[in-house]
Amino acid sequence: MNPSVAIVGAGAVGGWIGNALDRAGWEVSLVARGATLDTVRASGLRVTHRDEIRVSRPRAGSAPELGVHDYVFLAVKAHLLPALAPQLSALFGPATVVISATNGIPWWFFQDFSGPLMNHTLQSVDPNQAQERAFPCERTWGAVVHASMRVISPANVQVVAADRLILGEPSGSNSTRLEAVVRALREGGINTVASNCIRREVWTKLWGNMTMNPLSALTRRGTTCMLSNGNVRTLCVRMMEEMQQCAAALDLAVAMKPEERIAVTERLGDFKTSMLADLEAGRPLELGPQLGAVVEIARCLDIPVPFLNAVLGLATLICP
């Protein structure tokens, strides 16, 4: 029997991953509702990459309707998970692996972490510990997405650019199950690699997201326009330097300079960040798990971060 996977969050990232695993022969289900649910049931999931259009026909419905799966990919916005987590219990069996593919600091980040914040729960990420209770810590993996997708319409995803998908177990081990998921995603067309330090990968991506996202939302500008302003660019560097101080205390230092990380963003061309897109659509901003989490970590480590605090305060005032 082929492995089964439930995708929680049938949007851009979830559609991309679900399409790849379906192509690899896995049994794919989408936790969906509303127009997305209706579209998937009527005409399937449509994913476009370059000139290729592929339509798959996954099962779709609520968690109780879909039942237990071998794997569960969490591809929703991180700030939605505390309320959503208790509703997903029907997807989990005694051997189910949960893979978090959200932006920002995930709830599991400091569980069994050999550092000053070992087993610390971040209030900005999991305020009532709903995720910690709902998801099995010993069977939770991390995923870091380096790709750009957008939803054209319900269950209709366009892959704008795809670099790689990184998977890893927080323990650093490389189990046969991890190898199987990596292999399946590669067979499905996603450049996927395994990491023995997934926390560092999460932290490195956040180093860019926690600056570019809120600053883009505050300025209402795409990345090229925003970073061409000298004052905004300097602010971005100062924020990244403050986060590097936290990284040093946690042994998660990023092996590049802030300007080198900014250059990575610039090579992607001018684009609208996900936080700016959410702001324009009137949706809640993913502020807590990204910038809020870094500020909370700095406070716990007694590290002053005046630039991060200032931007967080301003961004909080524009939240819908």
N, C-alpha and C positions, 0 to 999 in steps of 0.2 A: 504494500500500500504506500502511495506517495505521501510525503509529509504534508501536514495541513498548517496553514497560517491565517490568522485573522489580522486584518489591517484596521486599526482604530484611527480614523481620520482619513476619509476618502477624498482628500484634496490633492494638491500638487505632488507632495512628497509621497503620500500614501498611494496615490495612483501610479506613480513611477515605480515604486517598489513592488506593488501588487502585480503590475503588468509584467515585470521581469520574472517574478517567481511563477506566474502562470505560464510564461514562455518556457520555463525550466521544467514544467510538468507538475508543479505543486498544486494542491487543492487550496484555492484562495477564497477567502471570505472578506467582505467589507462591512464594517460596522457603519451604517449610514442611515440617514433619515431624510425626510422632506423631498425636495426636487432631485437630490443626488440618488436617493433610494429609488425613486420612481424611474429615473433615467437608466440606472444600472439594470433594473429588472426588465425594462422595456427594450433597451437597445445595447446594453453592455457598457463597459469602460473603454473609453477611446483615449489612446496616448499617441501623440505625434512627436517624432524626433527627426529633425532634418526633413527629408522627403518621405519618410516612412510613417505610415499610419497603421496602428494595430488596435484591433478591437478584441477584448477578452470578455468572457461571460462569467464573472465570479458570482458566488452567492452573496446576497446582501440582506441586511436586516439588523435587528437589535441584538445585543449580546445574548439574552436568553434564547432567542430564535436560532442563533448560530451554534451555540454550545461550545464544548471543550475543543481546543486546538493544541497542536504540538508547540506552536510558536505564536506569540502575539507581538506585532509591531505597533508601537505607539508613535503615531505621526501627526498628532494634534498639537496645537500651540500649548506650550508648557503651563501657562497660567490657567488653562482650562482643566488640567488634570486633577487638581484637588477635589473639585466637585464631581468630576466624571469617574474617578477611580472606583468608588464603591459600586458603581453600576456595571462594572465589567467582570464581576466575580464568576459569572457563568462561563466565561471563556477559559478559565484556568482549571487544569487538572493537577494531579500530584507531580507531573513531570514537565509541565508547560514552562517554556522559557519566554521571558518578557524582554523585548529589545526596545529601549527608549531612543527614538530618533528625533527628539525635540531639541530646540535651540536653548542656550543658556545652561545654567548649572542644574543637573537633574537631582531628584530627591535622594538617590543612592550615593551621591558623590563622596560623602565622608564616612559612609558605612565601612567599617574595617579598614579605614585609611590610617596608615602609620604616620601620623603627624599631629600637630597641636590641636586640630579640630576633629580628632577621631570620634566617629559616631555622633557628631553634632548634626542636629536638624535645623536647617535654615528656615526661618519664619517666612522669608520672602518667596520661598519655593514650595514648602509643604506646611502651611501654617497650623493645620490641625492633625498632622501626621497621617492624613487619609491615604496618601500614596504608600507610605511606609507600611501601613497595615494591610493594604490591598494587594501589593505586589511582593512576590517572594524574593527577598534580598539575595538568597543563595542561588537563585536562577534568574538573575537580571543581568543583562548585558547593555553596553552602550553602543551607540551608533552616531557617527558624525557625517553629515551630508555636505559635500562640496559640489554643489550643483545648483542650477537656477531653473525652476519650473514655474509655470503659471496656469491657473485654471481659466480656460476660455469660457466655459459654461459648465453646469453640473455634469460630473463624470466625463469631462472633456479636458485633458491635460496636454499642455505643450511643453516639451523639454527645450529650454532656451540654450543652456550650456550644461554639460555634465563632465566633471573632472573625475571624482572618485567618491566612493562610499567606504567609510572605515568602520569596522566592527571590532569589538573587543570585550573580553570579560574583565571586570574590575580586578580580579585576582591576578591577572596577567597570564593565566594559563591559555593554552591553545587546544581545546578539547576537540574530539572528533565531531561533535555537534556543531561547533563553531566553524570548523573546516567545511562541513557539509553545507551550511548556509552561505558561506563565502563562495563556494563552488557553484551553488545554484544561482546566486545573483550574477555571477560572471557568465554562466550559461544563458541567463536571461538578458544579457547585454549591458550590465552595469559593471564598470571597473571597480571591483571591490577588493579591499585588502584587510588583513587581520592585523591588529595592533596588540602588543603586549603591555602597553601603557595607555589605555583608552582615556584615563583621566587627563593626561597631558594633551591628548588630541582634542578633548572637549574644551579644555582651558585655552588652547591655542586658537581655536575657532572663535571662542567667546571674546578673546582679546581684540578681535576686529569688530564683532557684532555689538559689543557693549558700548562702542564709540560710534560707529557708523549709523546704527539704527536710531538711537535717540537724537543724534545731531541732525540726521536727515529729516526726522519728524519735526524737530524744532524749527529748522530752516525752510521746510517744505521744498527741498531741492534734491535732485538726484546727486549721485556721488561725485561726478566730474565737476559740476558747478560748485558743490559744497567744498570740495578739497582744493579748488583753485583759489579760494579765499584764504589769504595768508593767516588771518587771525583764527579762522575756524580750524585750519590745518594745525596750527600751533596748539590750540585747545585739545585737538584729537591726540597729539603727541603727549601732552601733559597727562591726559587721562590714562593713556597706555603706560606711561612711566609709573603712575601710581599703582596700576594693576600689577606691574612687574615687581613692585615692592612686596605685594601680597604673595606673588608667585615664589619669590625667593624664600619667604617664610614657610611656604608649603612644599618646597623642593619641586616646584612645577615651572621653573623659569623657562621662558620661551627663547629659543636659540636664534633670535633675530632682533634687529633694532626696530623701533616704532616706524621709522621712515621706510624700512624694508617691507613691513606689513602693510603700510599704506600703499606702497607700490603694487602689491598683490591685488588690492582692491582696484587700483587704477587700470591694471591690465585687463580687468573684466569689462571695461568700457563704462559708459554712463548708464546707471540703472537706478531704479527706485527701490529702496529697501523695503522689506516686508513690513516694518513698523510704520513707514510712511504710507504704504498701501492700506494698512489697517486704519490709520488715522483718517485718510480720505474717505474710507468706506464707513466710518463711524463705528468701527469695531474696537473693543478693548485692546489696549496695547500690552505686548509681552514684556513689560518693563521689569516686573519683579524678578523673574528667573534670570534676566540678563544683567542690567545695570544694578538693580536693587540687590541682587545676590552678592555682587562684588563689594558693594558698599557695606553690606552686613558682614561679610567675611573680614573686611578691613577693620570694622569696629570690634569684632571678636579678637582680632590679632593686635589691637591697639595701634593701628597704623593710620596716621592722618591722611585723608584723601579729599582735600578741599575742592578740587576740580570735579571729581566724581560726584561729590555731594551736591555741588551747585547744579550740575547738569541733571541729576536725578530730581532735584527739587523743581526745576523748570519743566522737565518732561512730565512730572506728576500733574502739573497744573493744566496740561493740554489733553490729559487722558479723557476720552469720551465718558 
